[in-house]
Amino acid sequence: MRLLWAEADEIWNEYHEREGFGGYVSADFVEVYQALLGLQDQVDTVLEWGSGLGVVTIMASRLGFQAYGVEVEPILVEHAEELAERYGPDAKFATGSFIPDDYQWGAELPGNPSRTETDSRAAYDELDMQLDDFDLVYAYPWPDEHGLYLDILRNHSGNSTLFLSYDAREGVSLARIESDTEES
Ligand SMILES: C[S@@+](CC[C@H](N)C(=O)[O-])C[C@H]1O[C@@H](n2cnc3c(N)ncnc32)[C@H](O)[C@@H]1O
């Protein structure tokens, strides 16, 4: 994994000022890796929302999950696919939004999705999967976007889907998505 992390860092150092990298900030990969390790007996299918350079999806694939990533920036998907060729060829990526096309935006936004792209078509058809096909969704939302992410999951994920999220201050946390979400 260390080679993968180092190569992702190199890509970031070289290209971060280019178009398409503006919304990309990487999580602490070690923390996310450890969280995924602890979930190996509990879930099968993993979806990374906003997969950026694809590192979490590739790690999940290497750990034996069926792992998918969706990312709205085509250049990031290209880099992710190149990394996957070397470090996790079973990882699958699609370009587009993680927000389902039929997500009902209410009059009041659940949170403030200032960093999440809200106008692009969803990527699920390209994966030939739907959101409720996944046992675990991983994302790194900004703190004020957490509510939106949970609202999408409550409305479109399967019953008992797990939501693994990363926050720069809080680290990783795991929630089970049901009608009443329980933090664990
Ligand atoms: C904070 S970065 C997280 C990168 C990676 N998941 C991680 O944890 O290291 C958020 C990523 O989400 C992407 N993104 C923003 N809105 C999106 C959307 N609606 N659908 C798919 N990707 C989106 C951004 O381009 C960016 O790469």
The ligand as an SDF file (V2000), in Angstrom:
LIG
                    3D

 27 29  0  0  0  0  0  0  0  0999 V2000
  -12.4730   15.6500   -0.3620 C   0  0  0  0  0  0  0  0  0  0  0  0
  -12.1560   14.8000   -1.9100 S   0  0  0  0  0  0  0  0  0  0  0  0
  -12.0620   13.1390   -1.3150 C   0  0  0  0  0  0  0  0  0  0  0  0
  -11.1460   12.2380   -2.1150 C   0  0  0  0  0  0  0  0  0  0  0  0
  -11.1000   10.7770   -1.6430 C   0  0  0  0  0  0  0  0  0  0  0  0
  -12.4200   10.1990   -1.5860 N   0  0  0  0  0  0  0  0  0  0  0  0
  -10.4490   10.6110   -0.2980 C   0  0  0  0  0  0  0  0  0  0  0  0
  -11.1670   10.3550    0.6720 O   0  0  0  0  0  0  0  0  0  0  0  0
   -9.2280   10.7320   -0.2070 O   0  0  0  0  0  0  0  0  0  0  0  0
  -13.7860   14.8840   -2.6660 C   0  0  0  0  0  0  0  0  0  0  0  0
  -13.8460   14.4120   -4.1100 C   0  0  0  0  0  0  0  0  0  0  0  0
  -15.2230   14.4010   -4.5060 O   0  0  0  0  0  0  0  0  0  0  0  0
  -15.3270   14.8230   -5.8620 C   0  0  0  0  0  0  0  0  0  0  0  0
  -16.7290   15.2380   -6.0580 N   0  0  0  0  0  0  0  0  0  0  0  0
  -17.3380   16.4010   -5.6970 C   0  0  0  0  0  0  0  0  0  0  0  0
  -18.6490   16.3590   -5.9930 N   0  0  0  0  0  0  0  0  0  0  0  0
  -18.8970   15.1390   -6.5660 C   0  0  0  0  0  0  0  0  0  0  0  0
  -20.0660   14.5030   -7.0780 C   0  0  0  0  0  0  0  0  0  0  0  0
  -21.2590   15.0850   -7.0370 N   0  0  0  0  0  0  0  0  0  0  0  0
  -19.9450   13.2680   -7.5790 N   0  0  0  0  0  0  0  0  0  0  0  0
  -18.7280   12.6320   -7.6320 C   0  0  0  0  0  0  0  0  0  0  0  0
  -17.5870   13.1950   -7.1620 N   0  0  0  0  0  0  0  0  0  0  0  0
  -17.6650   14.4260   -6.6200 C   0  0  0  0  0  0  0  0  0  0  0  0
  -14.2660   15.8960   -5.9620 C   0  0  0  0  0  0  0  0  0  0  0  0
  -13.8850   16.1370   -7.3210 O   0  0  0  0  0  0  0  0  0  0  0  0
  -13.1410   15.2980   -5.1130 C   0  0  0  0  0  0  0  0  0  0  0  0
  -12.2760   14.5140   -5.8950 O   0  0  0  0  0  0  0  0  0  0  0  0
  1  2  1  0
  2  3  1  0
  2 10  1  0
  3  4  1  0
  4  5  1  0
  5  6  1  0
  5  7  1  0
  7  8  2  0
  7  9  1  0
 10 11  1  0
 11 12  1  0
 11 26  1  0
 12 13  1  0
 13 14  1  0
 13 24  1  0
 14 15  1  0
 14 23  1  0
 15 16  2  0
 16 17  1  0
 17 18  1  0
 17 23  2  0
 18 19  1  0
 18 20  2  0
 20 21  1  0
 21 22  2  0
 22 23  1  0
 24 25  1  0
 24 26  1  0
 26 27  1  0
M  CHG  2   2   1   9  -1
M  END
$$$$
